[in-house]
Structures are given as structure tokens and as C-alpha cells.
Amino acid sequence: MAFAKSNKELAQLQFSQLLVDLRSQLRSTYFDLYYEQLKLENTNKQLGYMNDLLAAYRVQSAKGNVSLKDQVRLQSIVIQLNNDKVEINKNILEFEQTLKVLTGITDDIDPQLSDSEAKDMLAAQPFGDETELQKKALENNADYQYNLKLIDNSKLYAQWQKSLNVPDLNLGAGWDQNGGTFKNEVNLMVGIPLPLWKSNKGNVEKANFAIQQNQKNAEFQKLTLETKVQAAYKTWKTQYDQFMEIKPADLNNMEMVYNGMLSNFRKGNISLIEFTDFMDSYRETALQIYDMENQIIQSAEQLNQLVQTKIFY
């Protein structure tokens, strides 16, 4: 009875870990898609302006008013933006397909996340240091708890196998009127199978070996979990600290400078070389910032998957 109950608890822990993994994959893919769509929106904004500018330069180049070199310089940026767009769209299709498989929803999923929600997620920090997170993980991680429960399960199995070593006694009674030593003799019969003991010795030894094996495996899983939590926390901390060096004012200034460069170029206040150099730098920086934000959230999700209790506040 206890062995059957233990098997049920093992199945429940396996199911719990499966749910954790599926939830983590779902959230991870959701945020991947969210940031790829932000990158696509930003890239399309740049492409809209640059394509119009390139079309105007082609007209002027054909008339001989601007050099072909200037047209090629603009064309180079447009090609880079289009390459970015192709890669982003490829990622979006991949993430959308994964979400459809995970959710069973055939329609395209459009991630909904307000700017304030995104900022709160990026600013959230885990409650406790690396050691505290490792302790919480050992207490709550279903996969590790499964390995601990497996030790108890193997001990119960060993007890069951040992119980099979006890021989079964067959009792019976008989009555003999004249054939026995006495008349109307009543006989008590006891039957014991041979060999008397240790008929299940091989299975008992296997069960005891399984206990030792599961104990060693649990020790290994403990070290593995602690190491994973340590690495995940350090990764999150490094990415978080790096991103926090970029102040909100810096991001606002970048957009202000971008709009200012567009305006000044239209007015002829800056050269084409200055403009294209800035646009190329802005293109790369915008993509990197989105990637940095996504990496912080992905690292937090990995910590959540390992610790399996609320840690970010």
C-alpha cells in the first residue's frame, strides 16, 4: 500500500515538472515574440524613411544633381535594414509556430505588454542572494524532489522484496477413523515450501543496490541544481547591472537625436556621410537594446524555472 502511494507521488512530481517546463517555454517564447515585434516595428520605421530618401536620390542621381556614390551609400543602409527585417520575420514565424503548438491556438498570437509592465519586469529583482535561491530551489524544484522521493520509493520496494522471503505456511486439519495410531485421530498438518528462506535473495540485492544508486543520483542532482541556480543568477545579475547602466534619459536622448538627425538632414544642416554614419549606428544600437531587455527577462524566467516559487518582486 505504501509502495503504491509512493509511485503515485512520483507520478505527481513528474507531472508538476512537466507543467513547469511547459509554462517556462510558453513564457520564454511569448517574450521572444514580443521583442522581435518591437524590433520589426523599429526597423520598418527606419526603412520607411530610408526608402523614400533613396527613391528621391535615385531621381536626383539620374538628373546628375547628386553623385552615384551618395545613392550607393544610402542603398547600403537600406540593404542592411532589409536584411535585419528578413531575419526578424524569420524569428517571428518560428516563435509564432512554437506558440501555436504550445497553446493549441491556430490564430496568430499578438503579445500584449504595456510599457509600464515591461519596465516593471525589467526592474524586478529576486528576493534573496545566490545562497537563498539555491535553498529555495532544493525545497521546491519538482525534478529534484522526484529524485529524493525515488530514494524513499526504492526503500519501500526493498522492504516489499524482503517480505517475499518469509515462507508461506500452509495449515490444514485431517480426521482418520482407523488408519492412524489412534482411533478417530484428528491431525494438524503444516506445509512449508523449500527452500525455506532467501528464495528472493536476488531481487532483494537488486533493490538494495537501487537504493544506493538513487542516493548517489540525488547527490549529483543536488549539485547540478545548485550549480544551475548559481549560473542563472550570475547571468541575470550581469545582464541586469549592464542594462541598468543605461538610464531612461539615455534612451530618450537617443530617440531625440534620431529625430533631430532626420530633421537636420532634411534642412541640409548635416552631410550625407554624417547622416549615414549615425543611421548605421542607430540601427545596431536599437536592436542591441531590445536584445538586452529580452535577455534579462529570459534569465529571470530560467531562474523561475529552477527555483519554482515566487522570487521576483
C-alpha positions as CSV (number, residue, x, y, z in Angstrom):
1,M,0.0,0.0,0.0
2,A,2.8,2.4,0.9
3,F,4.7,1.5,-2.2
4,A,1.7,2.2,-4.4
5,K,1.2,5.5,-2.7
6,S,4.9,6.4,-3.3
7,N,4.5,5.6,-7.0
8,K,1.6,8.0,-7.2
9,E,3.6,10.7,-5.6
10,L,6.4,10.2,-8.1
11,A,4.0,10.5,-11.0
12,Q,2.6,13.7,-9.5
13,L,6.1,15.2,-9.2
14,Q,6.9,14.2,-12.8
15,F,3.6,15.9,-13.9
16,S,4.5,19.0,-11.9
17,Q,7.9,19.3,-13.5
18,L,6.3,18.9,-16.9
19,L,3.9,21.8,-16.2
20,V,6.8,24.0,-15.0
21,D,8.8,23.3,-18.2
22,L,5.8,23.9,-20.5
23,R,4.9,27.2,-18.7
24,S,8.6,28.3,-18.9
25,Q,8.8,27.5,-22.6
26,L,5.5,29.3,-23.2
27,R,6.6,32.5,-21.4
28,S,10.0,32.5,-22.9
29,T,8.6,32.2,-26.4
30,Y,6.0,34.9,-25.7
31,F,8.7,37.4,-24.7
32,D,10.9,36.4,-27.6
33,L,8.0,37.2,-29.9
34,Y,7.2,40.4,-28.1
35,Y,10.7,41.8,-28.6
36,E,11.0,40.6,-32.2
37,Q,7.9,42.5,-33.0
38,L,9.3,45.6,-31.3
39,K,12.5,45.2,-33.4
40,L,10.3,44.8,-36.6
41,E,8.4,48.0,-35.8
42,N,11.6,50.0,-35.3
43,T,13.1,48.6,-38.4
44,N,10.1,49.3,-40.5
45,K,10.1,52.9,-39.2
46,Q,13.7,53.3,-40.4
47,L,13.0,51.6,-43.7
48,G,10.0,53.8,-44.4
49,Y,12.2,57.0,-44.2
50,M,15.3,55.5,-45.9
51,N,13.3,54.0,-48.9
52,D,11.7,57.4,-49.5
53,L,15.1,59.1,-49.3
54,L,16.7,56.5,-51.6
55,A,13.9,57.0,-54.2
56,A,14.5,60.7,-54.1
57,Y,18.2,60.3,-54.5
58,R,17.7,58.0,-57.5
59,V,15.7,60.7,-59.2
60,Q,18.3,63.3,-58.5
61,S,21.2,61.0,-59.4
62,A,19.6,60.3,-62.8
63,K,19.4,64.1,-63.3
64,G,23.0,64.5,-62.3
65,N,22.2,66.6,-59.2
66,V,23.8,64.2,-56.7
67,S,26.6,61.7,-57.1
68,L,26.0,58.0,-57.7
69,K,28.3,57.4,-54.7
70,D,25.8,59.1,-52.4
71,Q,23.0,56.9,-53.8
72,V,25.0,53.8,-53.2
73,R,25.8,54.8,-49.7
74,L,22.1,55.1,-48.9
75,Q,21.4,51.9,-50.8
76,S,23.8,50.1,-48.4
77,I,21.9,51.2,-45.3
78,V,18.6,50.1,-47.0
79,I,20.1,46.7,-47.7
80,Q,21.2,46.3,-44.1
81,L,17.8,47.2,-42.8
82,N,16.1,44.8,-45.2
83,N,18.5,42.0,-44.1
84,D,17.5,42.8,-40.5
85,K,13.9,42.6,-41.4
86,V,14.2,39.2,-43.1
87,E,15.9,37.8,-40.0
88,I,13.4,39.3,-37.7
89,N,10.5,38.0,-39.7
90,K,12.1,34.6,-39.8
91,N,12.3,34.6,-36.0
92,I,8.7,35.8,-35.6
93,L,7.4,33.0,-37.7
94,E,9.4,30.5,-35.7
95,F,8.1,31.8,-32.4
96,E,4.5,32.0,-33.6
97,Q,4.7,28.4,-34.7
98,T,6.0,27.4,-31.3
99,L,3.2,29.3,-29.5
100,K,0.6,27.6,-31.7
101,V,1.9,24.2,-30.8
102,L,2.1,25.0,-27.1
103,T,-1.3,26.7,-26.8
104,G,-3.3,24.8,-29.5
105,I,-4.4,28.1,-30.9
106,T,-4.2,28.2,-34.7
107,D,-4.6,32.0,-35.0
108,D,-1.5,34.3,-34.8
109,I,-0.8,35.4,-31.2
110,D,-0.1,39.1,-30.7
111,P,1.8,39.6,-27.4
112,Q,0.2,42.3,-25.3
113,L,2.5,44.0,-22.9
114,S,2.3,47.7,-21.9
115,D,5.4,49.8,-21.5
116,S,4.8,50.1,-17.7
117,E,4.5,46.3,-17.4
118,A,7.7,45.8,-19.4
119,K,9.6,48.3,-17.2
120,D,8.3,46.6,-14.0
121,M,9.5,43.2,-15.2
122,L,12.9,44.6,-16.1
123,A,13.3,46.3,-12.8
124,A,12.2,43.3,-10.7
125,Q,14.9,41.7,-8.6
126,P,14.9,38.2,-6.9
127,F,14.3,38.1,-3.2
128,G,17.4,36.7,-1.6
129,D,21.0,36.2,-2.7
130,E,22.5,33.3,-4.6
131,T,22.6,31.0,-1.5
132,E,19.0,31.8,-0.6
133,L,17.9,31.0,-4.2
134,Q,19.7,27.7,-4.1
135,K,18.0,26.8,-0.8
136,K,14.6,27.6,-2.3
137,A,15.3,25.6,-5.4
138,L,16.2,22.5,-3.3
139,E,12.9,22.9,-1.4
140,N,10.7,23.4,-4.4
141,N,12.2,22.1,-7.6
142,A,10.0,19.2,-8.6
143,D,12.7,17.4,-10.6
144,Y,15.0,17.3,-7.5
145,Q,12.1,16.4,-5.2
146,Y,11.4,13.5,-7.6
147,N,14.9,12.2,-7.1
148,L,14.6,12.4,-3.3
149,K,11.2,10.7,-3.4
150,L,12.8,8.0,-5.6
151,I,15.1,7.0,-2.6
152,D,12.0,6.5,-0.4
153,N,10.3,4.6,-3.1
154,S,13.3,2.2,-3.6
155,K,13.4,1.6,0.2
156,L,9.7,0.6,0.2
157,Y,10.4,-1.6,-2.8
158,A,13.2,-3.3,-0.9
159,Q,11.0,-3.9,2.1
160,W,8.4,-5.5,-0.1
161,Q,11.0,-7.8,-1.7
162,K,12.3,-8.8,1.7
163,S,8.8,-9.7,2.8
164,L,8.6,-12.1,0.0
165,N,11.5,-14.0,1.6
166,V,9.3,-15.1,4.5
167,P,8.0,-18.6,3.6
168,D,4.2,-19.2,3.4
169,L,2.9,-21.6,6.0
170,N,0.1,-23.9,4.8
171,L,-2.1,-25.2,7.7
172,G,-4.6,-28.0,7.4
173,A,-6.6,-30.5,9.5
174,G,-7.4,-34.1,8.9
175,W,-9.5,-36.8,10.6
176,D,-8.7,-40.5,10.4
177,Q,-11.0,-43.1,11.9
178,N,-8.9,-46.2,11.8
179,G,-5.7,-45.6,9.7
180,G,-3.8,-43.6,12.3
181,T,-2.1,-44.5,15.5
182,F,-5.3,-43.8,17.3
183,K,-8.9,-44.3,16.5
184,N,-10.8,-41.2,15.4
185,E,-7.5,-39.4,15.1
186,V,-7.5,-35.7,14.4
187,N,-4.3,-34.5,12.7
188,L,-2.9,-30.9,12.2
189,M,-0.9,-30.5,9.0
190,V,1.7,-27.8,8.4
191,G,3.3,-27.3,5.0
192,I,6.4,-25.1,4.3
193,P,7.9,-24.7,0.8
194,L,11.5,-25.5,0.1
195,P,13.9,-23.7,0.2
196,L,12.8,-22.3,3.5
197,W,14.5,-18.9,3.4
198,K,16.0,-16.4,0.9
199,S,14.2,-17.6,-2.1
200,N,14.0,-14.0,-3.3
201,K,17.6,-13.1,-2.5
202,G,18.5,-11.8,-6.0
203,N,15.6,-9.3,-6.1
204,V,16.4,-8.1,-2.6
205,E,20.0,-7.4,-3.6
206,K,18.9,-5.6,-6.7
207,A,16.5,-3.5,-4.6
208,N,19.3,-2.6,-2.1
209,F,21.6,-1.6,-5.0
210,A,18.8,0.6,-6.4
211,I,18.7,2.4,-3.0
212,Q,22.4,3.2,-3.2
213,Q,22.2,4.2,-6.8
214,N,19.3,6.6,-6.2
215,Q,21.1,8.1,-3.2
216,K,24.1,8.8,-5.4
217,N,22.0,10.2,-8.2
218,A,20.2,12.5,-5.7
219,E,23.5,13.9,-4.5
220,F,24.5,14.5,-8.2
221,Q,21.2,16.2,-8.9
222,K,21.6,18.4,-5.8
223,L,25.0,19.6,-7.0
224,T,23.6,20.1,-10.6
225,L,20.7,22.1,-9.4
226,E,22.8,24.3,-7.1
227,T,25.2,24.9,-10.0
228,K,22.5,25.8,-12.4
229,V,20.9,28.3,-10.0
230,Q,24.3,29.8,-9.4
231,A,25.0,30.2,-13.1
232,A,21.5,31.5,-13.8
233,Y,21.7,34.1,-11.0
234,K,25.1,35.3,-12.2
235,T,23.9,35.6,-15.7
236,W,20.8,37.6,-14.7
237,K,22.9,39.8,-12.4
238,T,25.4,40.6,-15.1
239,Q,22.8,41.4,-17.7
240,Y,20.7,43.4,-15.2
241,D,23.7,45.5,-14.0
242,Q,24.7,46.2,-17.6
243,F,21.3,47.3,-18.6
244,M,20.8,49.5,-15.5
245,E,23.8,51.5,-16.6
246,I,21.7,52.8,-19.4
247,K,19.5,55.4,-17.9
248,P,16.0,56.1,-19.1
249,A,17.2,59.6,-20.1
250,D,19.8,58.0,-22.3
251,L,17.2,56.1,-24.2
252,N,15.1,59.2,-24.6
253,N,18.1,61.1,-25.8
254,M,18.8,58.5,-28.4
255,E,15.3,59.0,-29.9
256,M,15.6,62.8,-29.7
257,V,18.9,62.7,-31.5
258,Y,17.4,60.3,-34.1
259,N,14.5,62.7,-34.8
260,G,16.9,65.6,-34.7
261,M,19.2,64.0,-37.3
262,L,16.3,63.4,-39.6
263,S,15.2,67.0,-39.3
264,N,18.6,68.5,-39.7
265,F,19.4,66.3,-42.8
266,R,16.2,67.5,-44.5
267,K,17.3,71.0,-43.8
268,G,20.7,70.4,-45.1
269,N,22.5,71.1,-41.8
270,I,24.5,67.9,-41.8
271,S,26.3,66.0,-44.6
272,L,25.2,62.7,-46.0
273,I,28.2,61.0,-44.5
274,E,27.3,62.2,-41.0
275,F,23.7,61.1,-41.5
276,T,24.5,57.6,-42.8
277,D,27.1,57.0,-40.1
278,F,24.6,57.9,-37.5
279,M,21.8,55.8,-39.1
280,D,24.0,52.8,-39.2
281,S,25.0,53.2,-35.5
282,Y,21.4,53.8,-34.5
283,R,20.2,50.7,-36.4
284,E,22.6,48.5,-34.5
285,T,22.1,50.1,-31.1
286,A,18.3,49.9,-31.3
287,L,18.5,46.1,-32.0
288,Q,21.0,45.6,-29.2
289,I,18.8,47.4,-26.6
290,Y,15.8,45.2,-27.4
291,D,18.1,42.1,-27.2
292,M,19.4,43.3,-23.8
293,E,15.9,43.7,-22.4
294,N,14.8,40.3,-23.7
295,Q,17.9,38.6,-22.2
296,I,17.1,40.0,-18.8
297,I,13.6,38.6,-18.9
298,Q,14.8,35.3,-20.3
299,S,17.4,35.0,-17.5
300,A,14.7,35.7,-14.9
301,E,12.5,33.0,-16.5
302,Q,15.3,30.5,-16.2
303,L,15.7,31.3,-12.5
304,N,11.9,30.9,-12.1
305,Q,12.0,27.5,-13.8
306,L,14.8,26.3,-11.5
307,V,13.5,27.7,-8.2
308,Q,9.8,27.1,-8.9
309,T,8.5,29.6,-6.3
310,K,7.9,33.3,-6.5
311,I,11.2,35.1,-6.1
312,F,10.9,38.3,-8.2
313,Y,9.3,41.3,-6.6
